[in-house]
Amino acid sequence: MAKKIIRLTESELRNYITESVKKVLNEGMYGYPDDCDQMILCYESDRESMKYFEDIARMLDKKLKRGVELDFNTLVNSSILKKFQQFVFRNFKQWQDNMTRQTPYNFRAYVAERLIEKVKNGEYGFK
């Protein structure tokens, strides 16, 4: 691969750096904005929420064993994940100050990805 020389003015370089720093600061530990990251951290640290999560995972494992394909889009918009999201958000109201309209979907997307990953890896299979 040939190297290319790119010429930038000082102000262009400053703008690129500023945008990159803003992007990094807005993403939290899980790669989501801070408002969603806080909710993820809360539910993963809460025994009752994790019990709910595990119950969903076991249900999905049963479906997978019956031949039902686990589809991200179906799961992220499912009533069960919406109920789980409402349960978590209700239990951790104190962390919702900076929520945006996108936060509930981002939260469900993270949970759906984790559920599919864990169920397909056999972590919630019945022995």
TORRODO-752284 format. One record per atom (N, C-alpha, C): residue number from 1; atom name; x, y, z. Coordinates in steps of 0.2 Angstrom, whole numbers, always signed. Layout:
BEGIN
node domar NUM	drenpa CA	px X	py Y	pz Z
...
END
This chain:
BEGIN
node domar 1	drenpa N	px +4	py -6	pz +0
node domar 1	drenpa CA	px +0	py +0	pz +0
node domar 1	drenpa C	px +4	py +6	pz +0
node domar 2	drenpa N	px +3	py +11	pz -5
node domar 2	drenpa CA	px +7	py +17	pz -5
node domar 2	drenpa C	px +5	py +22	pz +0
node domar 3	drenpa N	px +10	py +25	pz +3
node domar 3	drenpa CA	px +8	py +30	pz +8
node domar 3	drenpa C	px +6	py +37	pz +4
node domar 4	drenpa N	px +1	py +40	pz +7
node domar 4	drenpa CA	px -1	py +46	pz +4
node domar 4	drenpa C	px +1	py +52	pz +9
node domar 5	drenpa N	px +2	py +57	pz +6
node domar 5	drenpa CA	px +3	py +63	pz +10
node domar 5	drenpa C	px -3	py +67	pz +10
node domar 6	drenpa N	px -5	py +69	pz +16
node domar 6	drenpa CA	px -12	py +73	pz +17
node domar 6	drenpa C	px -10	py +79	pz +20
node domar 7	drenpa N	px -12	py +85	pz +17
node domar 7	drenpa CA	px -10	py +91	pz +19
node domar 7	drenpa C	px -17	py +94	pz +23
node domar 8	drenpa N	px -16	py +96	pz +29
node domar 8	drenpa CA	px -21	py +99	pz +33
node domar 8	drenpa C	px -19	py +105	pz +36
node domar 9	drenpa N	px -23	py +110	pz +37
node domar 9	drenpa CA	px -22	py +116	pz +40
node domar 9	drenpa C	px -22	py +115	pz +48
node domar 10	drenpa N	px -19	py +119	pz +52
node domar 10	drenpa CA	px -20	py +118	pz +59
node domar 10	drenpa C	px -27	py +118	pz +61
node domar 11	drenpa N	px -31	py +122	pz +59
node domar 11	drenpa CA	px -38	py +122	pz +61
node domar 11	drenpa C	px -42	py +116	pz +59
node domar 12	drenpa N	px -40	py +113	pz +53
node domar 12	drenpa CA	px -43	py +106	pz +51
node domar 12	drenpa C	px -41	py +101	pz +56
node domar 13	drenpa N	px -35	py +101	pz +57
node domar 13	drenpa CA	px -32	py +96	pz +62
node domar 13	drenpa C	px -35	py +96	pz +69
node domar 14	drenpa N	px -36	py +102	pz +71
node domar 14	drenpa CA	px -39	py +104	pz +78
node domar 14	drenpa C	px -46	py +101	pz +78
node domar 15	drenpa N	px -50	py +102	pz +72
node domar 15	drenpa CA	px -57	py +100	pz +71
node domar 15	drenpa C	px -57	py +93	pz +72
node domar 16	drenpa N	px -53	py +89	pz +68
node domar 16	drenpa CA	px -53	py +82	pz +68
node domar 16	drenpa C	px -51	py +79	pz +75
node domar 17	drenpa N	px -47	py +82	pz +78
node domar 17	drenpa CA	px -45	py +80	pz +85
node domar 17	drenpa C	px -51	py +81	pz +90
node domar 18	drenpa N	px -54	py +87	pz +90
node domar 18	drenpa CA	px -60	py +89	pz +94
node domar 18	drenpa C	px -65	py +84	pz +93
node domar 19	drenpa N	px -67	py +82	pz +86
node domar 19	drenpa CA	px -72	py +78	pz +85
node domar 19	drenpa C	px -71	py +71	pz +88
node domar 20	drenpa N	px -65	py +69	pz +87
node domar 20	drenpa CA	px -63	py +62	pz +89
node domar 20	drenpa C	px -63	py +62	pz +97
node domar 21	drenpa N	px -61	py +67	pz +100
node domar 21	drenpa CA	px -61	py +67	pz +108
node domar 21	drenpa C	px -69	py +67	pz +110
node domar 22	drenpa N	px -73	py +71	pz +107
node domar 22	drenpa CA	px -80	py +71	pz +108
node domar 22	drenpa C	px -83	py +64	pz +108
node domar 23	drenpa N	px -81	py +61	pz +102
node domar 23	drenpa CA	px -84	py +54	pz +101
node domar 23	drenpa C	px -82	py +49	pz +106
node domar 24	drenpa N	px -75	py +49	pz +108
node domar 24	drenpa CA	px -73	py +45	pz +113
node domar 24	drenpa C	px -76	py +46	pz +120
node domar 25	drenpa N	px -77	py +52	pz +122
node domar 25	drenpa CA	px -80	py +54	pz +128
node domar 25	drenpa C	px -88	py +52	pz +128
node domar 26	drenpa N	px -91	py +52	pz +123
node domar 26	drenpa CA	px -98	py +51	pz +123
node domar 26	drenpa C	px -99	py +43	pz +123
node domar 27	drenpa N	px -94	py +39	pz +121
node domar 27	drenpa CA	px -95	py +32	pz +122
node domar 27	drenpa C	px -93	py +30	pz +128
node domar 28	drenpa N	px -97	py +25	pz +131
node domar 28	drenpa CA	px -95	py +23	pz +138
node domar 28	drenpa C	px -91	py +16	pz +138
node domar 29	drenpa N	px -91	py +12	pz +143
node domar 29	drenpa CA	px -88	py +6	pz +144
node domar 29	drenpa C	px -90	py +1	pz +138
node domar 30	drenpa N	px -97	py +1	pz +137
node domar 30	drenpa CA	px -100	py -4	pz +132
node domar 30	drenpa C	px -100	py -2	pz +125
node domar 31	drenpa N	px -97	py +4	pz +124
node domar 31	drenpa CA	px -98	py +7	pz +117
node domar 31	drenpa C	px -104	py +11	pz +115
node domar 32	drenpa N	px -108	py +12	pz +120
node domar 32	drenpa CA	px -114	py +15	pz +120
node domar 32	drenpa C	px -114	py +22	pz +123
node domar 33	drenpa N	px -118	py +27	pz +121
node domar 33	drenpa CA	px -118	py +33	pz +125
node domar 33	drenpa C	px -118	py +32	pz +133
node domar 34	drenpa N	px -116	py +37	pz +136
node domar 34	drenpa CA	px -116	py +36	pz +144
node domar 34	drenpa C	px -123	py +34	pz +147
node domar 35	drenpa N	px -128	py +37	pz +144
node domar 35	drenpa CA	px -135	py +36	pz +147
node domar 35	drenpa C	px -136	py +29	pz +147
node domar 36	drenpa N	px -135	py +26	pz +141
node domar 36	drenpa CA	px -136	py +18	pz +140
node domar 36	drenpa C	px -131	py +14	pz +144
node domar 37	drenpa N	px -125	py +16	pz +144
node domar 37	drenpa CA	px -120	py +12	pz +148
node domar 37	drenpa C	px -122	py +12	pz +155
node domar 38	drenpa N	px -124	py +17	pz +158
node domar 38	drenpa CA	px -126	py +17	pz +165
node domar 38	drenpa C	px -131	py +12	pz +167
node domar 39	drenpa N	px -136	py +12	pz +162
node domar 39	drenpa CA	px -142	py +7	pz +163
node domar 39	drenpa C	px -139	py +0	pz +163
node domar 40	drenpa N	px -135	py -1	pz +158
node domar 40	drenpa CA	px -132	py -8	pz +157
node domar 40	drenpa C	px -128	py -10	pz +163
node domar 41	drenpa N	px -124	py -5	pz +166
node domar 41	drenpa CA	px -120	py -7	pz +172
node domar 41	drenpa C	px -125	py -8	pz +178
node domar 42	drenpa N	px -130	py -5	pz +178
node domar 42	drenpa CA	px -135	py -6	pz +184
node domar 42	drenpa C	px -138	py -12	pz +183
node domar 43	drenpa N	px -141	py -14	pz +178
node domar 43	drenpa CA	px -144	py -21	pz +177
node domar 43	drenpa C	px -140	py -27	pz +178
node domar 44	drenpa N	px -133	py -26	pz +175
node domar 44	drenpa CA	px -129	py -32	pz +176
node domar 44	drenpa C	px -126	py -32	pz +183
node domar 45	drenpa N	px -127	py -27	pz +187
node domar 45	drenpa CA	px -125	py -28	pz +194
node domar 45	drenpa C	px -131	py -29	pz +199
node domar 46	drenpa N	px -137	py -30	pz +196
node domar 46	drenpa CA	px -143	py -31	pz +200
node domar 46	drenpa C	px -145	py -38	pz +200
node domar 47	drenpa N	px -146	py -42	pz +205
node domar 47	drenpa CA	px -147	py -49	pz +205
node domar 47	drenpa C	px -154	py -50	pz +202
node domar 48	drenpa N	px -159	py -46	pz +204
node domar 48	drenpa CA	px -166	py -47	pz +202
node domar 48	drenpa C	px -166	py -46	pz +194
node domar 49	drenpa N	px -163	py -41	pz +191
node domar 49	drenpa CA	px -163	py -40	pz +184
node domar 49	drenpa C	px -159	py -45	pz +181
node domar 50	drenpa N	px -154	py -48	pz +183
node domar 50	drenpa CA	px -150	py -54	pz +180
node domar 50	drenpa C	px -154	py -60	pz +180
node domar 51	drenpa N	px -158	py -61	pz +185
node domar 51	drenpa CA	px -163	py -67	pz +186
node domar 51	drenpa C	px -168	py -66	pz +180
node domar 52	drenpa N	px -171	py -60	pz +179
node domar 52	drenpa CA	px -175	py -59	pz +173
node domar 52	drenpa C	px -172	py -60	pz +167
node domar 53	drenpa N	px -166	py -58	pz +166
node domar 53	drenpa CA	px -161	py -59	pz +160
node domar 53	drenpa C	px -160	py -66	pz +158
node domar 54	drenpa N	px -159	py -70	pz +164
node domar 54	drenpa CA	px -157	py -77	pz +163
node domar 54	drenpa C	px -164	py -81	pz +161
node domar 55	drenpa N	px -170	py -79	pz +164
node domar 55	drenpa CA	px -176	py -82	pz +162
node domar 55	drenpa C	px -177	py -81	pz +155
node domar 56	drenpa N	px -176	py -75	pz +152
node domar 56	drenpa CA	px -177	py -74	pz +145
node domar 56	drenpa C	px -172	py -78	pz +141
node domar 57	drenpa N	px -166	py -79	pz +143
node domar 57	drenpa CA	px -161	py -83	pz +140
node domar 57	drenpa C	px -163	py -90	pz +139
node domar 58	drenpa N	px -166	py -93	pz +145
node domar 58	drenpa CA	px -168	py -100	pz +145
node domar 58	drenpa C	px -174	py -101	pz +140
node domar 59	drenpa N	px -178	py -96	pz +140
node domar 59	drenpa CA	px -184	py -96	pz +135
node domar 59	drenpa C	px -181	py -96	pz +128
node domar 60	drenpa N	px -176	py -92	pz +126
node domar 60	drenpa CA	px -173	py -92	pz +120
node domar 60	drenpa C	px -170	py -98	pz +118
node domar 61	drenpa N	px -167	py -101	pz +123
node domar 61	drenpa CA	px -163	py -108	pz +122
node domar 61	drenpa C	px -168	py -113	pz +120
node domar 62	drenpa N	px -174	py -113	pz +123
node domar 62	drenpa CA	px -179	py -118	pz +121
node domar 62	drenpa C	px -181	py -117	pz +114
node domar 63	drenpa N	px -182	py -111	pz +112
node domar 63	drenpa CA	px -184	py -109	pz +105
node domar 63	drenpa C	px -179	py -111	pz +100
node domar 64	drenpa N	px -173	py -110	pz +102
node domar 64	drenpa CA	px -167	py -112	pz +98
node domar 64	drenpa C	px -167	py -120	pz +97
node domar 65	drenpa N	px -168	py -123	pz +102
node domar 65	drenpa CA	px -168	py -131	pz +102
node domar 65	drenpa C	px -174	py -133	pz +98
node domar 66	drenpa N	px -179	py -129	pz +97
node domar 66	drenpa CA	px -185	py -131	pz +93
node domar 66	drenpa C	px -184	py -129	pz +86
node domar 67	drenpa N	px -179	py -126	pz +84
node domar 67	drenpa CA	px -177	py -124	pz +78
node domar 67	drenpa C	px -179	py -117	pz +76
node domar 68	drenpa N	px -181	py -113	pz +80
node domar 68	drenpa CA	px -183	py -106	pz +79
node domar 68	drenpa C	px -176	py -102	pz +79
node domar 69	drenpa N	px -175	py -99	pz +73
node domar 69	drenpa CA	px -169	py -95	pz +72
node domar 69	drenpa C	px -170	py -88	pz +77
node domar 70	drenpa N	px -164	py -87	pz +80
node domar 70	drenpa CA	px -164	py -81	pz +85
node domar 70	drenpa C	px -162	py -75	pz +80
node domar 71	drenpa N	px -167	py -71	pz +79
node domar 71	drenpa CA	px -166	py -65	pz +75
node domar 71	drenpa C	px -165	py -58	pz +79
node domar 72	drenpa N	px -160	py -55	pz +78
node domar 72	drenpa CA	px -159	py -49	pz +82
node domar 72	drenpa C	px -165	py -44	pz +81
node domar 73	drenpa N	px -167	py -42	pz +75
node domar 73	drenpa CA	px -172	py -37	pz +74
node domar 73	drenpa C	px -179	py -39	pz +77
node domar 74	drenpa N	px -180	py -46	pz +77
node domar 74	drenpa CA	px -186	py -48	pz +80
node domar 74	drenpa C	px -186	py -47	pz +88
node domar 75	drenpa N	px -180	py -49	pz +90
node domar 75	drenpa CA	px -179	py -49	pz +97
node domar 75	drenpa C	px -179	py -42	pz +100
node domar 76	drenpa N	px -175	py -38	pz +97
node domar 76	drenpa CA	px -174	py -31	pz +100
node domar 76	drenpa C	px -181	py -27	pz +100
node domar 77	drenpa N	px -186	py -29	pz +96
node domar 77	drenpa CA	px -192	py -26	pz +96
node domar 77	drenpa C	px -198	py -30	pz +99
node domar 78	drenpa N	px -196	py -35	pz +102
node domar 78	drenpa CA	px -201	py -40	pz +105
node domar 78	drenpa C	px -204	py -37	pz +111
node domar 79	drenpa N	px -209	py -39	pz +113
node domar 79	drenpa CA	px -213	py -37	pz +119
node domar 79	drenpa C	px -209	py -39	pz +125
node domar 80	drenpa N	px -206	py -45	pz +125
node domar 80	drenpa CA	px -202	py -47	pz +131
node domar 80	drenpa C	px -196	py -43	pz +133
node domar 81	drenpa N	px -193	py -40	pz +127
node domar 81	drenpa CA	px -187	py -36	pz +129
node domar 81	drenpa C	px -189	py -29	pz +131
node domar 82	drenpa N	px -195	py -27	pz +128
node domar 82	drenpa CA	px -198	py -20	pz +130
node domar 82	drenpa C	px -200	py -21	pz +137
node domar 83	drenpa N	px -203	py -26	pz +139
node domar 83	drenpa CA	px -205	py -27	pz +146
node domar 83	drenpa C	px -198	py -27	pz +151
node domar 84	drenpa N	px -193	py -30	pz +149
node domar 84	drenpa CA	px -187	py -31	pz +152
node domar 84	drenpa C	px -184	py -24	pz +153
node domar 85	drenpa N	px -184	py -20	pz +147
node domar 85	drenpa CA	px -181	py -13	pz +148
node domar 85	drenpa C	px -185	py -9	pz +152
node domar 86	drenpa N	px -192	py -9	pz +152
node domar 86	drenpa CA	px -196	py -5	pz +157
node domar 86	drenpa C	px -195	py -7	pz +164
node domar 87	drenpa N	px -194	py -14	pz +165
node domar 87	drenpa CA	px -192	py -16	pz +172
node domar 87	drenpa C	px -186	py -13	pz +175
node domar 88	drenpa N	px -180	py -13	pz +170
node domar 88	drenpa CA	px -174	py -10	pz +172
node domar 88	drenpa C	px -174	py -3	pz +173
node domar 89	drenpa N	px -178	py +1	pz +168
node domar 89	drenpa CA	px -178	py +8	pz +169
node domar 89	drenpa C	px -182	py +10	pz +175
node domar 90	drenpa N	px -187	py +6	pz +177
node domar 90	drenpa CA	px -191	py +8	pz +183
node domar 90	drenpa C	px -187	py +7	pz +189
node domar 91	drenpa N	px -183	py +2	pz +189
node domar 91	drenpa CA	px -179	py +1	pz +195
node domar 91	drenpa C	px -173	py +5	pz +196
node domar 92	drenpa N	px -171	py +8	pz +190
node domar 92	drenpa CA	px -165	py +13	pz +191
node domar 92	drenpa C	px -167	py +20	pz +188
node domar 93	drenpa N	px -172	py +23	pz +191
node domar 93	drenpa CA	px -174	py +29	pz +188
node domar 93	drenpa C	px -169	py +35	pz +190
node domar 94	drenpa N	px -165	py +34	pz +195
node domar 94	drenpa CA	px -160	py +39	pz +197
node domar 94	drenpa C	px -155	py +40	pz +191
node domar 95	drenpa N	px -154	py +35	pz +187
node domar 95	drenpa CA	px -149	py +36	pz +182
node domar 95	drenpa C	px -151	py +38	pz +175
node domar 96	drenpa N	px -157	py +41	pz +175
node domar 96	drenpa CA	px -161	py +43	pz +168
node domar 96	drenpa C	px -161	py +50	pz +167
node domar 97	drenpa N	px -157	py +54	pz +170
node domar 97	drenpa CA	px -157	py +61	pz +169
node domar 97	drenpa C	px -155	py +63	pz +162
node domar 98	drenpa N	px -150	py +60	pz +159
node domar 98	drenpa CA	px -147	py +61	pz +152
node domar 98	drenpa C	px -150	py +57	pz +147
node domar 99	drenpa N	px -155	py +54	pz +148
node domar 99	drenpa CA	px -158	py +49	pz +143
node domar 99	drenpa C	px -160	py +53	pz +136
node domar 100	drenpa N	px -159	py +50	pz +131
node domar 100	drenpa CA	px -162	py +53	pz +124
node domar 100	drenpa C	px -167	py +48	pz +122
node domar 101	drenpa N	px -170	py +50	pz +116
node domar 101	drenpa CA	px -175	py +46	pz +114
node domar 101	drenpa C	px -173	py +39	pz +111
node domar 102	drenpa N	px -166	py +39	pz +110
node domar 102	drenpa CA	px -163	py +33	pz +107
node domar 102	drenpa C	px -161	py +28	pz +113
node domar 103	drenpa N	px -161	py +30	pz +119
node domar 103	drenpa CA	px -158	py +26	pz +124
node domar 103	drenpa C	px -162	py +19	pz +125
node domar 104	drenpa N	px -169	py +19	pz +125
node domar 104	drenpa CA	px -172	py +13	pz +126
node domar 104	drenpa C	px -170	py +8	pz +121
node domar 105	drenpa N	px -170	py +10	pz +114
node domar 105	drenpa CA	px -168	py +5	pz +109
node domar 105	drenpa C	px -161	py +3	pz +110
node domar 106	drenpa N	px -156	py +8	pz +111
node domar 106	drenpa CA	px -149	py +6	pz +112
node domar 106	drenpa C	px -149	py +1	pz +118
node domar 107	drenpa N	px -152	py +2	pz +123
node domar 107	drenpa CA	px -152	py -3	pz +129
node domar 107	drenpa C	px -154	py -10	pz +126
node domar 108	drenpa N	px -160	py -10	pz +123
node domar 108	drenpa CA	px -163	py -17	pz +120
node domar 108	drenpa C	px -158	py -20	pz +115
node domar 109	drenpa N	px -155	py -16	pz +111
node domar 109	drenpa CA	px -150	py -18	pz +106
node domar 109	drenpa C	px -144	py -22	pz +110
node domar 110	drenpa N	px -142	py -19	pz +115
node domar 110	drenpa CA	px -136	py -22	pz +119
node domar 110	drenpa C	px -139	py -28	pz +122
node domar 111	drenpa N	px -144	py -28	pz +125
node domar 111	drenpa CA	px -147	py -34	pz +128
node domar 111	drenpa C	px -148	py -40	pz +123
node domar 112	drenpa N	px -151	py -38	pz +117
node domar 112	drenpa CA	px -153	py -43	pz +112
node domar 112	drenpa C	px -146	py -46	pz +110
node domar 113	drenpa N	px -141	py -42	pz +109
node domar 113	drenpa CA	px -135	py -45	pz +106
node domar 113	drenpa C	px -132	py -50	pz +111
node domar 114	drenpa N	px -132	py -48	pz +118
node domar 114	drenpa CA	px -129	py -52	pz +123
node domar 114	drenpa C	px -133	py -59	pz +124
node domar 115	drenpa N	px -140	py -58	pz +123
node domar 115	drenpa CA	px -144	py -64	pz +124
node domar 115	drenpa C	px -143	py -69	pz +118
node domar 116	drenpa N	px -142	py -67	pz +112
node domar 116	drenpa CA	px -141	py -71	pz +106
node domar 116	drenpa C	px -134	py -74	pz +107
node domar 117	drenpa N	px -129	py -70	pz +109
node domar 117	drenpa CA	px -122	py -73	pz +110
node domar 117	drenpa C	px -122	py -78	pz +115
node domar 118	drenpa N	px -125	py -77	pz +121
node domar 118	drenpa CA	px -125	py -82	pz +126
node domar 118	drenpa C	px -129	py -88	pz +125
node domar 119	drenpa N	px -134	py -87	pz +122
node domar 119	drenpa CA	px -139	py -93	pz +120
node domar 119	drenpa C	px -135	py -97	pz +115
node domar 120	drenpa N	px -133	py -94	pz +110
node domar 120	drenpa CA	px -129	py -98	pz +104
node domar 120	drenpa C	px -123	py -101	pz +107
node domar 121	drenpa N	px -120	py -98	pz +112
node domar 121	drenpa CA	px -114	py -101	pz +115
node domar 121	drenpa C	px -115	py -107	pz +120
node domar 122	drenpa N	px -122	py -108	pz +121
node domar 122	drenpa CA	px -124	py -113	pz +126
node domar 122	drenpa C	px -123	py -112	pz +133
node domar 123	drenpa N	px -123	py -105	pz +135
node domar 123	drenpa CA	px -122	py -104	pz +142
node domar 123	drenpa C	px -128	py -105	pz +146
node domar 124	drenpa N	px -134	py -105	pz +143
node domar 124	drenpa CA	px -140	py -106	pz +146
node domar 124	drenpa C	px -144	py -112	pz +144
node domar 125	drenpa N	px -141	py -117	pz +141
node domar 125	drenpa CA	px -144	py -123	pz +139
node domar 125	drenpa C	px -145	py -127	pz +145
node domar 126	drenpa N	px -151	py -131	pz +145
node domar 126	drenpa CA	px -152	py -136	pz +150
node domar 126	drenpa C	px -148	py -142	pz +150
node domar 127	drenpa N	px -146	py -144	pz +155
node domar 127	drenpa CA	px -141	py -150	pz +156
node domar 127	drenpa C	px -145	py -156	pz +156
END
